Amino acid sequence: MRKGRKILGIALVGAMLVSAFGCGKNGANAPVKEEAQDHTLYPMAAESFVGDTMPYFDGGTYHIFYLADMRDGKVGYHPWALMDTEDFTSYEFFGEVIPYGESADTQDNALGTGSVIKDKSNVYHAFYTGHNDIRSPKEAIMHATSTDLKHWEKQPDDTFISDGTYSTDDFRDPYVLYMEDEDEYWMLITTRKDNMGVIAKYVSKDLKTWTDGGVFFKNDMGSDSNLECPTLLKYQGEWYLTFSDQWPNRVVHYRKTDDLTKGFEKPEKDSFDGNGFYAGRLETDGNRLFLVGWNGTKVDHLDGGDYEWGGNMVAHELVQEADKSLHVVLNSSIAKELNHPLDNNPQQYTESIERKDSSYRFSGKEYEMVRMQLLEGSYLIEADIADYNKDGLFGFAFNPDEEQVGNLNLVFDVKHGEIKFYNTNQLYAQDPQTTVDFDFGDCEAIHVSLVISDGVAVMYVNDTVALTARMYMSQGTDWGFFSIESPVSFQNVSLSK
């Protein structure tokens, strides 16, 4: 036996693996052969990465406007671009639709987040942030119109800035909705007042002239963070407000109420995902509800790097519970898309593990692992996890090293009530890159659906919480599931493409 590295404050012995029955011919790096057509489920355009998204449903289609992160070194940046989808499994790209300003001193030298709405005359209106670091104020709310969502005419006369009531440099991310009872339009704006992040409300009758309607929502998280990319919509009788905290956690939060005049309630679990998913915005077709954001690339496109701004678009489906809280679930359309079963026989597994068909019982002795063969493209891993104790520590590993420890690890930490992503094989010797809270106490078993596509991994747990991570080496490398001194069963393990 080799002496393992210290990944838990104790010396772990390298896992003694035995060959799995019927798997000897596959080899350590044999690709899976199958005939399913493959395409990315978490898109980015050929010419740019995807920044903040602005989903708009109209005519049976989700029109996803987004800030096109070109990274081309030009003075101007982040034009609006557009892609369309019907179910968040396949996309049609239209490229740039609203350009940034023509010179370095224009207010919209950089375009920022906004929203789209259709008026009573069927004219589309885009409201967006004009940002310029060399101007004062740096940010303004700007306006463009269109009759087809693809060709836009800017309306520079409608530009407005903070009058000083709110920050003049943080004044952005307009979200516009029509309030039928009041017969007026509301615009929510991310800004600051009295050194605190707030969402301001502006009001208009004609989508041209806007008046300050006061602070709509004030940061209630115990920080002074800006509340970026807000959305407000009514779904199945309840109002939902979402926003992303710019610091310190950088996750998407939500609040709910059945009456806007009463203020908002903070749900017990007020977020959907970790810091691998940002700037999520709500949109609905009236039946299904989605939260659309992005998963960042990493510095130098290396798994060990920090997250960057912009990357691949990720959309979560949300469901409403009886108490009107929202839970994040695997998009049912993706589940239908990834319906081609794959061979799920392991290459090897630790000799102390008991295997029966597609289920594995871990003894809890030292470090144990089931090592599976490599997968490529878009695929779905599903499993039921049971028989763990209050100190359980187990999970999924990708790109394992010579000691069978993953260089990328999705870890279930029962003792601390957390699910974690480590972009290192030094578990617990380094901090996780992403952490989400999860209550294991009431769970007899955990159902996991893990979707991987184009270097993005999105794990859904018990139709309650998601954890999104950038994992470049989830493509073309071996993977597996493991336990660290913890008895646990991985049951009904399945793979599909």
C-alpha positions as CSV (number, residue, x, y, z in Angstrom):
1,M,0.0,0.0,0.0
2,R,1.1,3.5,-0.7
3,K,0.9,6.1,2.0
4,G,-1.8,8.6,0.9
5,R,-1.7,12.4,1.3
6,K,-3.3,14.1,4.2
7,I,-6.6,15.3,2.9
8,L,-8.6,15.2,6.1
9,G,-6.0,15.9,8.7
10,I,-5.3,12.2,8.8
11,A,-3.1,10.1,6.6
12,L,-5.3,8.2,4.2
13,V,-4.1,5.0,2.7
14,G,-4.3,4.8,-1.1
15,A,-7.4,2.8,-2.1
16,M,-6.8,-0.8,-3.0
17,L,-8.8,-1.3,-6.1
18,V,-10.0,-4.5,-7.7
19,S,-11.0,-5.0,-11.3
20,A,-14.8,-5.0,-11.8
21,F,-16.4,-8.1,-13.3
22,G,-16.8,-7.8,-17.1
23,C,-14.8,-4.5,-17.4
24,G,-11.3,-5.7,-18.1
25,K,-11.6,-5.1,-21.8
26,N,-12.6,-1.5,-21.6
27,G,-9.2,-0.3,-20.4
28,A,-8.5,2.8,-18.2
29,N,-9.2,5.3,-20.9
30,A,-11.6,3.6,-23.2
31,P,-14.3,6.0,-24.4
32,V,-18.0,5.1,-24.2
33,K,-19.5,4.2,-27.6
34,E,-23.0,5.3,-28.2
35,E,-25.1,6.9,-30.9
36,A,-26.9,9.8,-29.2
37,Q,-26.5,13.2,-30.9
38,D,-24.5,15.5,-28.6
39,H,-24.8,19.2,-28.1
40,T,-24.1,21.6,-25.3
41,L,-26.8,22.2,-22.8
42,Y,-25.0,25.2,-21.2
43,P,-24.3,27.4,-24.2
44,M,-21.9,30.1,-25.1
45,A,-21.7,31.8,-28.5
46,A,-18.9,31.1,-31.0
47,E,-17.8,34.8,-30.7
48,S,-18.2,35.4,-27.0
49,F,-18.8,34.1,-23.5
50,V,-22.2,34.7,-21.9
51,G,-22.5,37.4,-19.3
52,D,-25.6,38.6,-17.5
53,T,-28.7,37.2,-19.0
54,M,-32.0,38.9,-19.7
55,P,-34.6,36.3,-20.5
56,Y,-37.9,37.4,-22.1
57,F,-40.7,35.0,-23.0
58,D,-42.8,35.9,-26.0
59,G,-44.6,34.0,-28.8
60,G,-43.8,30.5,-27.4
61,T,-40.0,31.2,-27.2
62,Y,-37.6,32.2,-24.5
63,H,-35.5,35.0,-26.0
64,I,-32.3,35.2,-24.0
65,F,-30.6,38.5,-24.3
66,Y,-27.2,38.5,-22.7
67,L,-24.0,40.7,-22.3
68,A,-21.6,39.3,-24.9
69,D,-18.3,39.0,-23.2
70,M,-15.9,39.3,-26.2
71,R,-12.6,39.6,-24.2
72,D,-11.1,41.1,-27.4
73,G,-9.3,44.0,-25.8
74,K,-11.3,46.7,-27.5
75,V,-12.3,49.9,-25.6
76,G,-16.0,49.2,-25.8
77,Y,-17.4,46.0,-24.4
78,H,-20.5,44.0,-23.5
79,P,-22.9,44.6,-26.4
80,W,-26.2,42.9,-26.1
81,A,-26.6,39.6,-28.0
82,L,-29.5,37.2,-28.4
83,M,-30.2,33.5,-28.4
84,D,-33.6,31.8,-28.5
85,T,-34.7,28.5,-27.0
86,E,-38.0,26.8,-26.4
87,D,-37.0,24.4,-23.6
88,F,-33.4,25.2,-22.6
89,T,-31.9,22.2,-24.4
90,S,-31.1,23.6,-27.8
91,Y,-30.5,27.2,-29.0
92,E,-30.5,29.4,-32.0
93,F,-28.0,32.3,-31.9
94,F,-28.5,35.7,-33.6
95,G,-25.3,37.4,-32.4
96,E,-25.1,41.1,-31.5
97,V,-28.4,43.0,-31.5
98,I,-27.5,46.2,-29.5
99,P,-24.0,47.6,-30.0
100,Y,-22.0,49.6,-27.5
101,G,-21.3,53.2,-28.2
102,E,-19.2,54.3,-31.1
103,S,-16.5,56.2,-29.2
104,A,-14.7,55.9,-25.9
105,D,-16.5,58.9,-24.3
106,T,-20.1,57.8,-25.0
107,Q,-22.2,56.9,-22.0
108,D,-22.8,53.4,-23.4
109,N,-19.1,52.7,-24.0
110,A,-20.0,49.5,-22.2
111,L,-23.5,48.0,-22.1
112,G,-24.8,46.6,-18.9
113,T,-27.7,44.5,-17.8
114,G,-31.3,45.5,-18.4
115,S,-34.6,44.0,-19.6
116,V,-37.1,43.8,-22.4
117,I,-40.9,44.5,-22.4
118,K,-43.6,44.8,-25.0
119,D,-46.0,47.8,-24.9
120,K,-49.7,47.9,-25.8
121,S,-48.8,48.7,-29.4
122,N,-46.7,45.6,-29.7
123,V,-43.4,47.6,-29.8
124,Y,-40.5,46.1,-27.8
125,H,-38.6,48.2,-25.4
126,A,-35.1,47.4,-24.1
127,F,-33.9,49.2,-21.1
128,Y,-30.2,48.8,-20.4
129,T,-27.3,50.2,-18.4
130,G,-24.9,52.6,-20.1
131,H,-21.5,52.4,-18.3
132,N,-18.4,54.5,-18.9
133,D,-15.6,54.5,-16.3
134,I,-14.2,57.9,-17.5
135,R,-17.6,59.7,-17.2
136,S,-19.3,61.1,-14.1
137,P,-21.7,59.7,-13.4
138,K,-20.5,56.3,-14.6
139,E,-23.9,54.7,-15.1
140,A,-27.1,55.7,-16.7
141,I,-30.4,54.0,-17.7
142,M,-30.8,53.9,-21.5
143,H,-33.6,52.9,-23.9
144,A,-33.9,51.2,-27.3
145,T,-37.0,50.1,-29.3
146,S,-37.7,47.3,-31.8
147,T,-40.4,45.6,-33.7
148,D,-38.8,42.2,-34.1
149,L,-36.4,41.8,-31.1
150,K,-33.4,41.6,-33.5
151,H,-33.1,45.2,-34.9
152,W,-33.0,47.9,-32.3
153,E,-33.0,51.7,-32.5
154,K,-31.5,53.6,-29.6
155,Q,-33.5,56.4,-28.0
156,P,-30.8,58.6,-26.5
157,D,-33.3,61.4,-25.5
158,D,-34.8,59.0,-23.0
159,T,-31.5,58.4,-21.0
160,F,-31.7,59.3,-17.4
161,I,-29.3,59.2,-14.4
162,S,-29.6,59.4,-10.6
163,D,-30.5,62.9,-9.4
164,G,-28.3,62.4,-6.3
165,T,-30.9,60.6,-4.2
166,Y,-29.1,57.4,-5.1
167,S,-25.6,56.7,-6.1
168,T,-24.6,58.2,-9.4
169,D,-22.0,55.5,-10.1
170,D,-24.0,52.5,-9.0
171,F,-27.3,52.9,-11.0
172,R,-27.9,50.0,-13.2
173,D,-29.6,46.7,-14.1
174,P,-33.1,48.1,-14.9
175,Y,-35.9,45.6,-14.8
176,V,-39.3,46.8,-16.2
177,L,-42.7,45.3,-15.7
178,Y,-46.3,46.4,-16.3
179,M,-48.5,46.7,-13.2
180,E,-52.0,46.1,-14.5
181,D,-53.8,47.3,-11.4
182,E,-52.0,50.6,-11.4
183,D,-51.9,50.9,-15.2
184,E,-48.3,51.9,-15.1
185,Y,-44.8,50.6,-15.6
186,W,-42.3,49.9,-12.8
187,M,-38.6,49.9,-13.2
188,L,-36.4,48.3,-10.5
189,I,-32.8,49.6,-10.4
190,T,-29.8,48.4,-8.6
191,T,-28.3,51.3,-6.7
192,R,-27.1,52.5,-3.3
193,K,-28.5,54.9,-0.7
194,D,-27.0,55.9,2.7
195,N,-24.0,53.5,2.0
196,M,-26.3,50.6,1.6
197,G,-27.3,48.5,-1.4
198,V,-31.0,49.0,-2.3
199,I,-33.3,48.4,-5.2
200,A,-35.0,51.6,-6.2
201,K,-38.4,51.8,-8.0
202,Y,-39.1,54.2,-10.8
203,V,-42.6,54.7,-12.4
204,S,-43.8,55.6,-15.9
205,K,-47.0,55.8,-17.9
206,D,-45.3,55.9,-21.3
207,L,-41.9,54.1,-21.0
208,K,-40.2,57.4,-21.8
209,T,-40.4,59.6,-18.7
210,W,-39.6,58.0,-15.3
211,T,-40.2,59.4,-11.8
212,D,-38.6,58.2,-8.6
213,G,-40.9,56.0,-6.6
214,G,-38.6,55.5,-3.6
215,V,-36.7,52.5,-2.2
216,F,-38.5,49.3,-3.2
217,F,-36.2,46.9,-1.3
218,K,-33.3,47.4,1.1
219,N,-30.5,44.9,1.7
220,D,-31.6,42.7,4.5
221,M,-28.7,40.2,4.6
222,G,-26.5,41.9,7.2
223,S,-24.1,43.3,4.7
224,D,-24.0,46.5,2.6
225,S,-23.8,44.7,-0.7
226,N,-25.3,45.9,-3.9
227,L,-28.3,43.8,-5.0
228,E,-27.6,43.1,-8.7
229,C,-29.8,42.0,-11.6
230,P,-33.2,42.2,-9.8
231,T,-36.3,40.6,-11.2
232,L,-39.9,40.8,-10.0
233,L,-42.7,38.7,-11.3
234,K,-46.0,37.1,-10.2
235,Y,-46.2,33.4,-10.5
236,Q,-49.1,31.2,-9.4
237,G,-50.5,33.9,-7.2
238,E,-47.2,34.9,-5.4
239,W,-44.8,37.8,-6.1
240,Y,-41.1,36.8,-6.3
241,L,-38.2,39.2,-6.1
242,T,-34.7,37.9,-7.0
243,F,-31.3,39.6,-6.8
244,S,-27.6,38.6,-6.6
245,D,-25.4,39.9,-3.8
246,Q,-22.3,41.5,-5.3
247,W,-20.4,40.6,-2.2
248,P,-19.4,38.6,-0.1
249,N,-21.1,35.4,-1.3
250,R,-22.1,36.2,-4.9
251,V,-25.2,34.0,-5.0
252,V,-28.8,34.5,-6.2
253,H,-31.4,35.2,-3.5
254,Y,-35.1,35.5,-3.5
255,R,-38.0,37.0,-1.4
256,K,-41.7,36.3,-1.7
257,T,-45.0,37.9,-0.8
258,D,-48.7,37.6,-1.7
259,D,-49.1,41.4,-1.4
260,L,-46.5,43.9,-2.4
261,T,-47.9,46.5,0.0
262,K,-47.0,44.2,2.9
263,G,-43.3,43.8,2.0
264,F,-41.4,40.6,1.4
265,E,-40.7,37.5,3.4
266,K,-37.3,36.0,3.5
267,P,-37.7,32.2,3.0
268,E,-35.8,29.8,5.4
269,K,-33.7,28.8,2.4
270,D,-33.4,32.0,0.3
271,S,-30.9,30.9,-2.3
272,F,-30.8,28.3,-5.1
273,D,-27.2,27.5,-5.8
274,G,-23.7,28.5,-4.8
275,N,-21.2,31.0,-6.3
276,G,-20.7,29.0,-9.5
277,F,-24.1,30.4,-10.6
278,Y,-24.6,34.2,-10.8
279,A,-26.9,36.9,-12.0
280,G,-29.9,34.6,-12.3
281,R,-33.1,36.2,-13.5
282,L,-36.6,34.8,-13.5
283,E,-38.9,34.2,-16.5
284,T,-42.0,32.2,-17.0
285,D,-44.3,31.1,-19.8
286,G,-47.2,31.1,-17.3
287,N,-46.7,27.4,-16.4
288,R,-43.0,26.7,-16.0
289,L,-40.6,29.0,-14.1
290,F,-36.9,29.3,-14.9
291,L,-34.0,31.1,-13.3
292,V,-31.4,32.0,-16.0
293,G,-27.8,32.9,-15.1
294,W,-24.3,32.0,-15.9
295,N,-21.4,29.8,-14.8
296,G,-18.0,31.6,-15.0
297,T,-14.9,30.5,-16.8
298,K,-11.7,30.3,-14.7
299,V,-8.4,32.1,-14.9
300,D,-6.3,30.7,-17.7
301,H,-9.1,28.1,-18.2
302,L,-7.6,25.9,-15.5
303,D,-9.7,24.0,-13.0
304,G,-7.5,25.2,-10.1
305,G,-8.2,28.9,-11.0
306,D,-10.6,31.4,-9.6
307,Y,-13.9,32.2,-11.3
308,E,-14.0,35.0,-13.9
309,W,-16.9,37.1,-15.0
310,G,-19.0,35.5,-17.7
311,G,-18.9,32.0,-19.2
312,N,-21.7,29.6,-20.1
313,M,-25.4,30.1,-19.7
314,V,-27.1,27.9,-17.1
315,A,-30.9,27.7,-16.5
316,H,-32.5,26.1,-13.5
317,E,-36.2,25.1,-13.5
318,L,-38.0,26.2,-10.3
319,V,-41.1,24.6,-8.7
320,Q,-43.4,26.2,-6.2
321,E,-44.2,24.4,-3.0
322,A,-47.4,24.5,-0.9
323,D,-46.0,27.3,1.2
324,K,-45.1,29.2,-1.9
325,S,-41.4,28.7,-1.4
326,L,-39.3,27.9,-4.5
327,H,-37.1,24.8,-5.0
328,V,-34.7,24.2,-7.9
329,V,-35.0,21.0,-9.9
330,L,-33.5,19.5,-13.0
331,N,-35.1,20.8,-16.1
332,S,-37.5,18.0,-17.2
333,S,-36.7,18.8,-20.8
334,I,-33.0,18.1,-20.2
335,A,-33.9,14.8,-18.4
336,K,-35.8,13.8,-21.6
337,E,-33.0,14.9,-23.8
338,L,-30.4,12.8,-21.9
339,N,-32.3,9.5,-22.3
340,H,-29.8,7.2,-24.0
341,P,-28.5,4.7,-21.4
342,L,-24.8,4.1,-21.1
343,D,-22.8,1.2,-19.8
344,N,-22.3,1.9,-16.1
345,N,-20.0,-1.0,-15.2
346,P,-17.1,0.3,-13.1
347,Q,-13.4,-0.2,-14.1
348,Q,-12.3,-0.8,-10.5
349,Y,-13.5,-0.4,-6.9
350,T,-12.0,-0.7,-3.5
351,E,-12.0,-4.3,-2.3
352,S,-13.9,-3.4,0.9
353,I,-16.9,-2.2,-1.1
354,E,-19.8,-4.6,-1.6
355,R,-21.3,-4.4,-5.1
356,K,-24.7,-5.7,-6.3
357,D,-25.5,-4.7,-9.8
358,S,-25.6,-0.9,-9.9
359,S,-25.5,-0.4,-6.1
360,Y,-22.4,-0.2,-3.9
361,R,-22.1,-0.4,-0.1
362,F,-19.0,1.3,1.4
363,S,-17.7,-0.1,4.6
364,G,-16.5,3.1,6.1
365,K,-12.8,1.9,6.2
366,E,-10.3,4.6,5.3
367,Y,-10.7,6.0,1.7
368,E,-12.9,3.9,-0.6
369,M,-13.7,4.6,-4.3
370,V,-15.5,3.2,-7.3
371,R,-13.7,4.3,-10.4
372,M,-15.7,4.6,-13.6
373,Q,-14.6,5.0,-17.2
374,L,-14.3,8.3,-18.9
375,L,-17.3,10.2,-20.4
376,E,-17.4,12.9,-23.0
377,G,-20.0,15.3,-24.2
378,S,-23.3,16.0,-22.4
379,Y,-24.3,13.3,-19.9
380,L,-26.4,12.7,-16.8
381,I,-25.3,10.7,-13.7
382,E,-28.1,9.7,-11.3
383,A,-27.8,7.9,-8.0
384,D,-29.6,7.4,-4.7
385,I,-27.3,7.8,-1.6
386,A,-28.4,6.1,1.6
387,D,-27.2,4.4,4.8
388,Y,-24.9,7.3,5.8
389,N,-24.4,8.5,9.4
390,K,-24.3,11.9,11.1
391,D,-20.6,12.2,10.4
392,G,-20.8,11.1,6.8
393,L,-18.3,12.4,4.2
394,F,-18.6,11.1,0.6
395,G,-19.2,12.3,-2.9
396,F,-18.3,12.3,-6.6
397,A,-14.7,12.6,-7.9
398,F,-13.5,13.6,-11.4
399,N,-10.0,13.3,-12.9
400,P,-8.7,11.0,-10.2
401,D,-4.9,11.0,-9.5
402,E,-2.7,7.9,-9.0
403,E,-3.9,7.6,-5.5
404,Q,-7.6,7.5,-6.6
405,V,-8.3,10.9,-5.1
406,G,-10.2,13.2,-7.5
407,N,-8.7,16.5,-8.6
408,L,-12.3,17.7,-8.7
409,N,-14.7,16.7,-5.9
410,L,-18.3,17.2,-5.2
411,V,-18.5,16.4,-1.5
412,F,-21.5,15.7,0.8
413,D,-20.5,16.8,4.4
414,V,-23.3,15.5,6.6
415,K,-21.7,16.7,9.9
416,H,-21.6,20.3,8.8
417,G,-24.8,20.2,6.7
418,E,-23.1,21.3,3.5
419,I,-22.5,20.2,0.0
420,K,-19.1,21.4,-1.3
421,F,-17.1,21.7,-4.5
422,Y,-13.3,21.3,-4.3
423,N,-11.3,22.2,-7.4
424,T,-8.3,20.4,-5.7
425,N,-7.3,17.0,-4.5
426,Q,-6.3,18.5,-1.1
427,L,-9.7,18.1,0.5
428,Y,-10.0,20.1,3.7
429,A,-6.4,21.2,3.5
430,Q,-7.8,23.9,1.3
431,D,-11.1,25.7,1.3
432,P,-13.9,24.6,-1.1
433,Q,-14.5,26.8,-4.1
434,T,-18.3,26.5,-3.6
435,T,-20.5,25.6,-0.6
436,V,-24.2,25.3,-0.3
437,D,-26.2,24.4,2.8
438,F,-28.2,21.2,2.9
439,D,-30.3,19.7,5.7
440,F,-29.4,16.0,5.8
441,G,-31.4,15.4,9.0
442,D,-34.8,14.6,7.4
443,C,-33.4,12.6,4.5
444,E,-33.5,8.8,4.6
445,A,-31.9,8.9,1.1
446,I,-30.6,11.6,-1.2
447,H,-31.4,11.5,-4.9
448,V,-28.7,13.1,-7.1
449,S,-29.0,14.2,-10.7
450,L,-25.7,15.5,-12.1
451,V,-25.6,17.0,-15.5
452,I,-22.3,17.7,-17.2
453,S,-21.9,19.5,-20.5
454,D,-19.2,21.6,-22.1
455,G,-17.1,21.7,-18.9
456,V,-20.0,22.8,-16.7
457,A,-21.4,20.5,-14.0
458,V,-24.8,21.1,-12.4
459,M,-25.8,18.8,-9.5
460,Y,-29.4,18.7,-8.3
461,V,-30.0,17.2,-4.9
462,N,-33.5,16.0,-3.8
463,D,-35.2,18.6,-6.0
464,T,-34.2,21.1,-3.4
465,V,-30.8,22.7,-4.1
466,A,-28.4,22.9,-6.9
467,L,-24.6,23.2,-7.0
468,T,-23.0,24.5,-10.2
469,A,-19.3,24.2,-10.8
470,R,-16.8,24.8,-13.6
471,M,-15.0,21.5,-14.2
472,Y,-13.0,21.5,-17.4
473,M,-11.6,18.0,-16.6
474,S,-15.1,16.5,-16.4
475,Q,-14.6,15.8,-20.1
476,G,-12.4,13.0,-21.2
477,T,-11.2,11.8,-17.8
478,D,-12.2,9.0,-15.5
479,W,-14.6,9.7,-12.7
480,G,-16.1,7.9,-9.7
481,F,-17.7,8.1,-6.3
482,F,-16.0,7.8,-3.0
483,S,-16.3,7.8,0.8
484,I,-13.9,9.0,3.5
485,E,-14.1,6.8,6.6
486,S,-17.9,6.8,6.2
487,P,-20.3,4.0,5.7
488,V,-22.7,4.9,2.8
489,S,-24.5,3.2,-0.1
490,F,-24.6,4.5,-3.6
491,Q,-27.7,2.8,-5.1
492,N,-29.2,2.7,-8.6
493,V,-26.3,4.4,-10.2
494,S,-27.1,5.1,-13.8
495,L,-25.5,7.0,-16.7
496,S,-27.2,8.4,-19.8
497,K,-26.4,10.7,-22.7
